[in-house]
Amino acid sequence: MHRYLRAIGFSRISTREELQELVNEVVEDTILSGRRSDSAEKKKEYICGRDIAADENDRVYAELFLDFVHGAGICVRGEFDEENNFLYEYYFPYLRGMHVSSNEDVTVERHAEKESYAGVCDDIKVGVSLIFYLQNMVMYKRLKALRRLPVQGTSLTLSALSTDGMIMMPIIKNESEKQRIKKASYERNRLLTQARNGDEEAIESLTLEDMDTYTMISRKIQKEDVFSLVDTYFMPYGVECDQYSILGEIVEVRSDKNRLTDEEIVFMTVECNELMLEVCINSADLYGEPCAGRRFKGVVWLQGYINFPDNLV
């Protein structure tokens, strides 16, 4: 079983037979309907669609996706043979992101074990290289077969699934403190950009700033809780490269129920290190009451959708 199936409301699936029934439903519904995701007239509709492309060796790949909650569902990937039969390879749960998270260039690499891909984005706001599971693999393979890669001018929409999270209260800040933090963040990003280009003065300034921060936190942490000092973070978690431990401010929150299991799913738009992403989690796995302005802390599986220019796709 995929560990993050429970994040979209399938926590009670325990046998291979139940899982196969779920996969069969996705395949049958998407192949019979033939509707694409962009044909949905309303955002609240349960989206059912497919994307098909041939690679440079004329192998026809397909990803079939079906929503079980508004905005989240299961994607099944495989190939079509010469007789137009779908050959199932694997599945994964997905969450459809709603906001552009980054405009930095993205590098894509294939996983070793199967026909799936990881994306890498170096966004200076985060402080680490973002490695995510690529959602629109078939679109990428189509452009690769047409030899239109690499593509300039792309953007990235990030989303994340979680099976372990908690709600924390925010750090109280007045308006002047918010402006000071915003100005300091802008200045740091400017120095990081210069340091990337080899500016030695910028590198030295960043080094001194980090030393001052370390000294300040080491002194305060003896009497204060760490989460009253650290407002937000985005850190790699465990040995899998696309899983992260995050702490960020909740901007929007909504809840919905899985239409098959009736399990409640919580959807949150989280701002983490100035990065906007959607997070979904089973309400049974979330400790605390989510609310805009509070903070979400948890471990997430990061997914990404590369928004290619319209004239290419």
C-alpha positions as CSV (number, residue, x, y, z in Angstrom):
1,M,0.0,0.0,0.0
2,H,1.1,3.5,-0.7
3,R,1.9,5.2,2.6
4,Y,0.1,8.4,1.6
5,L,-3.2,6.8,0.5
6,R,-4.6,7.7,3.9
7,A,-3.9,11.4,3.3
8,I,-6.7,11.4,0.7
9,G,-9.1,9.3,2.8
10,F,-8.2,5.7,2.2
11,S,-6.9,4.8,5.6
12,R,-9.0,1.6,5.9
13,I,-7.7,-0.2,2.8
14,S,-5.8,-3.2,4.1
15,T,-5.8,-5.9,1.4
16,R,-4.5,-6.2,-2.1
17,E,-8.0,-7.0,-3.4
18,E,-9.4,-3.7,-2.1
19,L,-6.6,-1.7,-3.6
20,Q,-7.0,-3.5,-7.0
21,E,-10.7,-2.6,-6.9
22,L,-9.8,1.1,-6.4
23,V,-7.2,1.0,-9.2
24,N,-9.8,-0.7,-11.5
25,E,-12.3,2.1,-10.8
26,V,-9.8,4.8,-11.8
27,V,-8.9,3.0,-15.0
28,E,-12.5,2.2,-16.0
29,D,-13.9,5.6,-15.2
30,T,-11.2,7.5,-17.0
31,I,-11.1,5.3,-20.1
32,L,-14.9,5.3,-20.5
33,S,-15.4,9.0,-19.8
34,G,-12.6,10.2,-22.0
35,R,-12.8,13.7,-20.4
36,R,-9.7,15.7,-19.9
37,S,-9.1,17.7,-16.7
38,D,-9.4,21.1,-18.5
39,S,-13.0,20.3,-19.5
40,A,-14.3,20.6,-16.0
41,E,-16.9,23.4,-15.9
42,K,-16.7,23.9,-12.2
43,K,-13.8,23.8,-9.8
44,K,-15.9,21.8,-7.4
45,E,-16.5,19.0,-9.9
46,Y,-14.8,15.6,-9.4
47,I,-12.3,15.7,-12.1
48,C,-11.7,12.6,-14.2
49,G,-9.2,12.6,-17.1
50,R,-6.2,11.2,-18.9
51,D,-3.1,12.3,-20.6
52,I,-1.4,10.2,-23.3
53,A,1.8,10.7,-25.2
54,A,4.3,8.6,-27.2
55,D,8.0,8.8,-26.5
56,E,10.9,8.8,-28.9
57,N,10.6,5.0,-29.2
58,D,6.9,5.1,-30.0
59,R,5.9,3.6,-26.7
60,V,2.5,5.1,-25.7
61,Y,2.4,6.2,-22.0
62,A,-0.7,7.2,-20.2
63,E,-1.7,8.6,-16.8
64,L,-5.3,8.2,-15.8
65,F,-6.5,10.3,-12.8
66,L,-9.7,10.5,-10.9
67,D,-10.7,12.7,-7.9
68,F,-12.1,11.1,-4.8
69,V,-12.0,14.4,-2.9
70,H,-12.4,17.8,-4.6
71,G,-8.8,18.5,-5.7
72,A,-7.2,15.2,-4.7
73,G,-7.4,11.6,-6.0
74,I,-5.5,8.7,-7.5
75,C,-3.4,8.7,-10.6
76,V,-2.7,5.4,-12.5
77,R,0.2,5.2,-14.9
78,G,1.0,2.6,-17.6
79,E,1.2,2.0,-21.3
80,F,-1.1,1.2,-24.2
81,D,-0.1,-1.8,-26.3
82,E,-0.5,-2.2,-30.1
83,E,-4.1,-3.4,-29.5
84,N,-4.9,-0.3,-27.5
85,N,-5.1,-2.2,-24.2
86,F,-4.0,-0.4,-21.1
87,L,-1.1,-2.1,-19.2
88,Y,-1.2,-0.9,-15.6
89,E,2.3,-0.2,-14.0
90,Y,1.8,1.7,-10.8
91,Y,-0.4,4.3,-9.0
92,F,0.0,7.2,-6.6
93,P,-2.2,9.6,-4.6
94,Y,-2.1,13.2,-5.7
95,L,-3.1,16.6,-4.6
96,R,-3.8,19.3,-7.2
97,G,-2.0,22.6,-6.3
98,M,-3.7,25.9,-6.8
99,H,-0.8,28.5,-6.5
100,V,2.4,29.1,-8.4
101,S,5.1,28.3,-5.8
102,S,8.2,29.2,-7.8
103,N,9.4,30.7,-11.1
104,E,12.8,29.2,-10.9
105,D,14.0,26.7,-13.6
106,V,13.4,23.1,-12.9
107,T,15.6,20.0,-13.7
108,V,13.9,16.7,-14.2
109,E,15.5,13.2,-13.7
110,R,14.0,9.7,-14.1
111,H,13.8,7.4,-11.1
112,A,15.8,4.2,-11.5
113,E,13.1,1.7,-10.5
114,K,10.2,2.7,-12.8
115,E,9.0,5.2,-15.3
116,S,8.5,8.1,-12.9
117,Y,10.4,11.3,-12.5
118,A,11.7,13.7,-9.8
119,G,12.0,17.4,-10.3
120,V,14.7,19.6,-8.7
121,C,14.2,23.4,-8.2
122,D,16.8,25.7,-6.6
123,D,14.8,28.5,-5.1
124,I,16.8,30.9,-3.0
125,K,13.8,31.6,-0.7
126,V,13.8,28.1,0.7
127,G,17.5,27.6,1.4
128,V,17.6,23.9,0.1
129,S,17.1,22.3,-3.3
130,L,13.5,21.4,-3.6
131,I,13.2,17.8,-4.8
132,F,9.6,16.7,-5.7
133,Y,7.6,13.9,-7.3
134,L,6.6,15.1,-10.8
135,Q,2.9,14.9,-11.4
136,N,2.7,15.7,-15.1
137,M,5.2,13.1,-16.3
138,V,3.4,12.4,-19.6
139,M,3.5,16.1,-20.6
140,Y,7.2,16.1,-19.9
141,K,7.7,12.9,-22.0
142,R,5.7,14.5,-24.9
143,L,8.0,17.6,-25.0
144,K,11.1,15.4,-24.7
145,A,9.9,13.3,-27.7
146,L,9.3,16.5,-29.7
147,R,12.9,17.7,-28.7
148,R,11.6,20.9,-27.1
149,L,13.5,20.5,-23.9
150,P,14.9,22.3,-22.0
151,V,12.1,24.9,-21.7
152,Q,12.6,28.4,-20.5
153,G,9.9,30.4,-18.7
154,T,8.2,27.6,-16.7
155,S,6.7,27.9,-13.3
156,L,6.2,25.4,-10.6
157,T,3.0,24.5,-8.6
158,L,3.8,22.5,-5.4
159,S,1.5,20.4,-3.3
160,A,2.1,18.0,-0.4
161,L,0.4,15.1,1.3
162,S,0.9,14.5,5.0
163,T,0.1,11.6,7.4
164,D,1.4,13.3,10.5
165,G,0.8,16.9,11.5
166,M,-0.1,19.3,14.2
167,I,-1.5,22.8,14.5
168,M,0.6,25.4,16.4
169,M,-0.3,28.9,17.5
170,P,1.4,31.8,15.7
171,I,4.2,34.0,17.0
172,I,2.7,37.4,17.9
173,K,4.1,40.2,15.7
174,N,3.0,43.8,15.4
175,E,2.9,45.6,12.1
176,S,6.4,47.1,12.5
177,E,7.9,43.7,13.2
178,K,6.2,42.3,10.1
179,Q,7.7,45.0,8.0
180,R,11.1,44.5,9.5
181,I,11.0,40.8,8.8
182,K,9.9,41.4,5.3
183,K,12.7,43.9,4.7
184,A,15.3,41.5,6.2
185,S,14.0,38.7,4.0
186,Y,14.3,40.8,0.9
187,E,17.8,41.8,1.8
188,R,18.8,38.2,2.5
189,N,17.4,37.0,-0.8
190,R,19.3,39.8,-2.6
191,L,22.6,38.7,-0.9
192,L,21.9,35.1,-1.8
193,T,21.4,36.0,-5.4
194,Q,24.7,37.9,-5.4
195,A,26.5,35.1,-3.6
196,R,25.3,32.6,-6.3
197,N,27.0,34.8,-8.8
198,G,30.3,34.7,-6.9
199,D,30.2,38.0,-5.0
200,E,32.6,37.5,-2.1
201,E,31.3,40.4,-0.1
202,A,27.8,38.9,-0.2
203,I,29.2,35.6,0.9
204,E,31.0,37.2,3.8
205,S,27.9,39.2,4.8
206,L,25.8,36.0,4.8
207,T,28.4,34.1,6.8
208,L,28.5,36.9,9.5
209,E,24.7,37.0,9.6
210,D,24.4,33.3,10.1
211,M,27.0,33.4,12.9
212,D,25.0,36.2,14.6
213,T,21.8,34.2,14.2
214,Y,23.4,31.1,15.7
215,T,24.7,33.1,18.7
216,M,21.4,34.8,19.3
217,I,19.4,31.5,19.2
218,S,21.9,29.7,21.4
219,R,21.4,32.4,24.0
220,K,17.6,32.6,23.9
221,I,16.9,28.9,23.6
222,Q,18.0,28.3,27.2
223,K,15.0,30.2,28.4
224,E,12.5,30.1,25.5
225,D,10.9,27.4,23.4
226,V,12.4,26.8,20.0
227,F,9.1,27.3,18.2
228,S,8.7,30.8,19.7
229,L,12.0,31.6,18.0
230,V,11.6,29.7,14.7
231,D,8.6,31.0,12.8
232,T,8.9,28.8,9.7
233,Y,11.3,26.1,8.3
234,F,11.6,23.7,5.4
235,M,13.9,20.8,6.0
236,P,14.6,17.4,4.3
237,Y,13.3,14.5,6.3
238,G,14.4,10.9,6.4
239,V,16.2,9.1,3.6
240,E,13.7,9.8,0.8
241,C,14.7,12.9,-1.1
242,D,11.1,14.2,-1.7
243,Q,10.0,14.1,1.9
244,Y,10.3,17.2,4.1
245,S,9.6,18.4,7.6
246,I,7.9,21.8,7.4
247,L,6.5,24.5,9.6
248,G,4.5,27.3,8.0
249,E,1.7,29.7,8.4
250,I,-1.8,28.6,7.3
251,V,-3.2,31.1,4.8
252,E,-6.4,29.3,3.9
253,V,-8.1,26.1,5.2
254,R,-11.1,24.0,4.0
255,S,-12.3,20.5,4.6
256,D,-14.0,17.9,2.5
257,K,-15.0,14.2,2.6
258,N,-13.8,11.3,0.5
259,R,-16.8,10.4,-1.6
260,L,-16.2,6.6,-1.1
261,T,-15.1,6.3,2.5
262,D,-16.6,9.5,4.1
263,E,-13.3,10.2,5.8
264,E,-12.7,13.9,6.4
265,I,-9.8,15.5,4.7
266,V,-8.3,18.9,5.6
267,F,-6.8,21.1,2.9
268,M,-4.5,24.0,3.8
269,T,-2.7,26.6,1.9
270,V,0.6,27.0,3.8
271,E,3.2,29.7,3.4
272,C,6.6,28.2,4.3
273,N,9.8,30.2,3.9
274,E,7.9,32.5,1.5
275,L,6.8,29.5,-0.5
276,M,3.1,28.8,-1.1
277,L,1.9,25.2,-1.3
278,E,-1.2,23.2,-0.7
279,V,-1.2,20.5,1.9
280,C,-3.8,17.8,2.6
281,I,-4.0,15.5,5.5
282,N,-6.6,13.1,7.0
283,S,-8.3,14.8,9.9
284,A,-7.6,11.7,12.0
285,D,-3.9,12.4,11.6
286,L,-4.0,16.1,12.4
287,Y,-3.6,17.2,16.0
288,G,-5.3,20.6,16.7
289,E,-7.8,22.8,15.1
290,P,-6.6,24.3,11.8
291,C,-7.3,28.0,11.2
292,A,-6.0,30.8,9.0
293,G,-3.1,32.5,10.9
294,R,-2.1,29.5,12.9
295,R,0.9,27.3,11.9
296,F,1.0,23.8,10.5
297,K,3.9,21.5,11.5
298,G,4.3,18.1,9.9
299,V,6.1,15.7,7.6
300,V,5.0,15.9,3.9
301,W,5.6,14.1,0.6
302,L,6.3,16.9,-1.9
303,Q,4.7,16.8,-5.4
304,G,5.1,19.3,-8.2
305,Y,3.4,20.2,-11.4
306,I,5.5,22.1,-14.0
307,N,3.5,24.7,-15.8
308,F,4.9,24.7,-19.3
309,P,4.2,27.7,-21.7
310,D,0.9,27.3,-23.5
311,N,2.5,27.5,-27.0
312,L,4.4,24.3,-26.3
313,V,1.6,22.1,-25.1
